[in-house]
Amino acid sequence: MTVGAPEAVGIRIREAVDADWEEAGRICYEAFATLADRHGFPHDFPTVAAAAEPIRYLINHPSIYGVVAERDGRVIGSNFLDERGVISAIGPISVDPQAQDRHVGRMLMNAVLDRAQVQQVPGVRLLQIAYHNRSLSLYAKLGMQVRGSFAAMHGAPILERLPGYDVRPAVPDDEPAMNALCARVHGHTRAGEVAEAVAAGSARVVEHLGRITGYTNRISYFAHSVAETNDDMRALVSEAEDFGTPGFLVPLANNDLFRWCLDRGLEVFFVLNMMTIGLYQEPEGAYLPSVGY
């Protein structure tokens, strides 16, 4: 999967360890904040801590592979490969603003693409912020294809109830139906994420006419949702008590769901592109991706 490129002199890529999370988290915050400021967008993460805690989680998760770039013994960037499912998700990737323009980002991408190749992953995906032309170009050069665009929607909770659509917490016995639904919509399951969300108490299902017709592991930027129809998805979104920052991701190709969000006062935070290498199937049903895919 790797595309050849000159390596930055004095840069070493190694596997991330727990001791890296604070510096990698600071860099993640500053990299995304600098980029947003340059383009006049609000920050993805409101504080350094808000960026660092997800980085800490990623580094310490047994099924997520993390790497850092190091120069003179100091961390200058990081990247991750979520290996919990059939399809692996890349990111977040971030490079210290003081160390950019030295091929560090390409090296971090090649490191996780090489890992995916060794692990014989059938497909990898990421969501890329649309206003960042340089990352779009880099990922395309590395062989990734754009598959769709998504609006990060944020605002006050909707808190409506759709008659006939009952939303409740998911329990372990629901997991087979949840995974079967994901397989119908996407052609594969995300069983690892589903099991974690159910165990943590954050997963919800919607039942319609006595069947599970949708689920979410949380309506947010970091979690995914799948459903048979837009009405099932509306029920899940309407029930969420908050969306967090920067909200949740809606496919722009789903005009009906996108307009419904706008009609309920939600606003577009920014737009992202999904990019893929390898196995990809066009979804058949309603879905909200996570920031990974």
Secondary structure, 3 states (H helix, E strand, C coil): CCCCCCCCCCEEEEECCHHHHHHHHHHHHHHHHHHHHHHCCCCCCCCHHHHHHHHHHHHHCCCEEEEEEEECCEEEEEEEEECCCCCEEECCCEECHHHCCCCHHHHHHHHHHHHHHHCCCCEEEEEEECCCHHHHHHHHHCCCEEEEEEEEEECCCCCCCCCCEEEEECCHHHHHHHHHHHHHHHCCCCHHHHHHHHHHCCCEEEEECCEEEEEECCCCCCCCEEECCHHHHHHHHHHCCCCCCCCEEEECCCHHHHHHHHHCCCEEEEEEEEEEEECCCCCCCEEECCCCC
